[in-house]
Amino acid sequence: MVSTRSAFYSKAVHTHRVPPHMYFVVSAVFHYLGPAFAVLLFVRIDVLGVAWLRIASAALVFALWRRPWRTWARLGGDTRRLLVAWGAVLAAMNACFYLAIERLPLGTVAAIEFLPVVALAAGAVRTRANLVALVLAVAGVYLVTDVHLVHDPLGITFAVANAALFALYIAVAHRVATSAPITGIDGLALAMLVAAVIALPIGLADAVPAVTDPVALVAAFGVGIASSVVPYVCDQLAMARLARATYALLVSLLPATAVVLGALVLAQVPSIMEVAGVALVMVGVALHRSPTPASEVSEPAMREVTA
């Protein structure tokens, strides 16, 4: 027993040595790498079908990896309701996101996605440097998104809905990562299973053609891993050690990564203003300092690696 606990603690310390910001960077890259490839699938599968396949493939991976149903029975009613709410948010957020990127450039959707979390990021302002960081990040996001706002009102509507849901995702996911009586990753696994069930009525019919298209099916499975497994797991590892407001400011990196990936994968070449916006975001994030340095292995972090 002693040796087992020692091994768990050693793993926790090793995980803790990775700065939480690095987990976020990985999350930020994969957050839009998968959707960038998903856009290429729209010619084979309707958009809501791609969205459901993303959720379902991620749910399958989590089911095989974590077997979350073993945890469900011992959870209280409040935690169950929290996880069901998280699943509902994931289902609606992914549907709105894919409907948005069908109509708008990926960088624009990402920039709009950042706007509601400005209020969360403002909570991190404790010093003059952090205030400057927030101002630069907001200015950068404005430059990235301002050019495109009048092009597609329906696309903007879906993007705004996705943004509101994304802010809710941060709030709920951070709560699970730091305080729920379940590891963040196991909670994520349960929430993803719930999301797959909730999204079934709107996505299954559009996903059926993939059954007879092995290339599309494999590609959709890859999109699910890249979009909903890797980034959401990294989110949990980062959220367990970052204040919610600090995490919210880091979200300003998402429009920057989306612009870069949109250019590399989808040939959506950014304008000079968009490049300037990306640069401002990067400077703002570099200037920011977390209000609570993580110098010890936190309980949530221990729970993640010992589960």
N, C-alpha and C positions, 0 to 999 in steps of 0.2 A: 504493500500500500504506500509505504514511504517513497519507494523508488518510482511508483506510478505518479504520485503527486509531484515528485521532483521533476519527472519528465514533462508533465503538464506545465509546471511553472517555467521550465527552461524554454518550452515552446512559446509560452506567453511572452517571456522576455525577448525572445528572438523576434516575434511578431511586433512587439512594442518598439523595437529598435528601428523598424521601418517608419519613417515620419508619416503621420496621417495624411499630410498633404500629397505624398506620393500615391497613396491609395486613391485620392481624389483625381490626380492627373490621369491615372489609368482609367478610372471611371469616365472622366471627361472625354477621353479619346474613343473609348468603346461606346459611349452614350450615343454618338452620332456615326461611328464607323458602320455599325450594323444597319441603321436606317439609311445611310448613303447607299449601301448595297441593296437594301429593300426597295428603294425607288426603282432600281433596275428590274425588279421582279414585277412591277406593276403592269408590264406588257404581257405577263403570263397569268397573273392572278389579280383579281380585283383588290382594291386597297384594303377593305375590311377583312378580306380573306387573309391577306399578308399579316395584318395586325393580329388576327386570332392565332394564326400559325406561330407567330412570334411568342405570344403568351403561352400557347399550349406546349410548344417545344421546351420553353424554359420551365414550365410546370413539370414536364416529364423528367427533365434533368434533375430538378430539385427533389422530385419524388424518389428517384433512384438513389440520389446522393444522401439525402437527409432522412427519408422515410418519416415525414413530419406527422403523419396520423398517429404515431406512437406518443407524440407530445400532446395532441389535442385533448385526450381524455383527462389529463391532469390539470388542465387550465381552468381558471375561474371564468365566470360569465363576462366580467369586464374585459379581460384579455381576449376572449373569443370575439367579443363585439369589436374590439379595436382591430383585430386581424381581419375580420370580415370587412370592416370599413376600409382598411388598407387595400384589400383585394378589389373592392369596388372602385377605389381611386385608381388603381393600376389599370383596371379594365377600361374605364372611361378615358383616362389620360392617354393610353396607347391608341385608342380608337381616334380620338380628336387629333393626336399628333400625326398619325398617318394620313388622315383626311386633310390636314394642313400642308404636309410636305408634298402631297399630290399636286397642290395648287401653287405653292410658294417655294422660293429657294430655301435650302436647308438653313443657311445662315440667318435669314430673316425670321424663320420660325424659332430658332434658338435665341435670337435677340429678344423677341417678344416674350419667350418663356422666362427670361431673366427679370422682366419688369416687376411682377408682383412680389418677388423675393427681395426687392430693394428695401422694403420695410423691415424684413428680417435682418438683412445685412446692416441696417442702420443701428440695430441693437449692439453691434460690435464696436461702434464708435466710442472709444474711451480716451483716445489721444488725438492730437492734431494730425499725426501721420496717418492714422486710420480714417480720419475724415477726408484727407486728401486722397487716400486710396479709394474710398467709396465714390467720391466725385469723379475721379478719373475713370473708374470702371463704368459708372453710369453714362458718362460722356462718350466713352468708347462704344458702349452698346447702342447709344443713340445714333452714332455715325454708321454703325453696321446696319441698322434697321430702317433708318429714316427714308432712304431712297425708294423703298418698295411698298410703303404702307398703303398707297392708293390703288395698287394694281388689281387686287382681287378681294372684294369685301367678304365673300364667303370664306375664302382662305384665311383672311384675318380673323374672322369670327371663330373658326376652329382653332386657330393659333392662340387667341386670347383665352378660349375655354381650356385649352391644354396648359396654358401658363398658370391659370388659377388652380388647376388640378395639380400641377407640379409643385406649387407652393404648399398645397395641402399634403402632397406626398412627402415633402421635406419635414413638415411638422410631425406627421404620423410616424414616418420611418425613424426620425430622430428619437421620438418617444420610445419606440420599441427597442432601439439600439442602446438606450441609456437607462431604461427603468423597468421595462416589462419583465415578468417572471419567466422569460424564455430567451434563449439566445437570439440575437438579431437575425442570424442566418436561418435558423429554424422558423422564426416568425415570418421571414420573407418567403420561405418555402410554402408555408401554409397559406399565406396571402396570395401567392402566385397560383396555387390550386384553386382558390376561391375566384380569382380573376378569370381563369380559364373557363370556369362554369358560368360566370356572369356574362362573359363576352360571347358565349356559345350562340345565343339566338341571333346576334347581329353579324357574326363572322363565319359560321360553319358553312352556310350555303355558298358563299364566295370562295371558301377554301377547298371545296370538293374537287374542282378541276386539278388541284395539285396531286391528288391521289393517282391520277393517270399520267403524271408528268414527273418522273423521278428526279430530274435535274432541278426543277422548281422546288420539289419537296425537300431535297437535301439542302438547297440554298436557303430555304425558309428556316430549316432547322439551324443552320449556321447563323442566320440573322438573329434567331432567338437566343443563342448562346452569347453572341457578341453584343446584343442589345439589352438583354434582360437578366442574364446570369452574371457575366463578368462585371458590368458596371454596378449592378445593384448589390452584389456581394461586397465590392470595394466601397460602395456607399456606407454599408453597415460597419465595415472596419474603420472607416474614417469618422463616421458620426459618433462611434463609441468613444472617440478621443478628442473630438472638436466641439466647441460650443456651437449651438445651432446658428447663431448670427454669423460666426466665422465661416461656417460651411456655406451659408447663404451668400456671403461675399465671393467665395471661391466659385460659385455658380456662374459668375461673370466670365469665367474661362470658357463656358460652353459655347457662347456665340463665336468666340475666337476659333475654337477647335472645329466648330461646324463650318465656318467659312473656309478653313484650310482643307477639311475633308471634302466639302462640296466642290472645291476646285480640283482636288486630286482625283476623286472618284467620279464625279458627275460633270466635270468640265464647266462648273459654274464659276467663271473667272470673276474674282472680286474687283471692285472699283478702287480707285485711289483712296476715297473716303472710307471704304470698308477696311482697307489695309491699315489706315490711320486709326480706325476704331479698334481693330485688333491690337495694335501697338499700345494704345491707351489702357486697354483692359489688362494687358500683360504687365505694364508698369504699375497699375493700381494694385494688382494682386501681389506683386513683388514688394510693394511698400507696406502692405498690411501686416500687422503683428497680432498674433492671437492673444486675447486677454488672459487666458489661463494656460500657461505652458504645461505640457504633459510630461512630468518628470518621473512618475511612477506608473506601474502597471495598474490600470483601472479595473474595477470589478467587471464592467461590461466587456472590456477586452479579454479578461480572464475567462468570462463565460463563453466568448466566441471560440477560443482555442481549446477549451476543455470539454466542449460539447461532444 
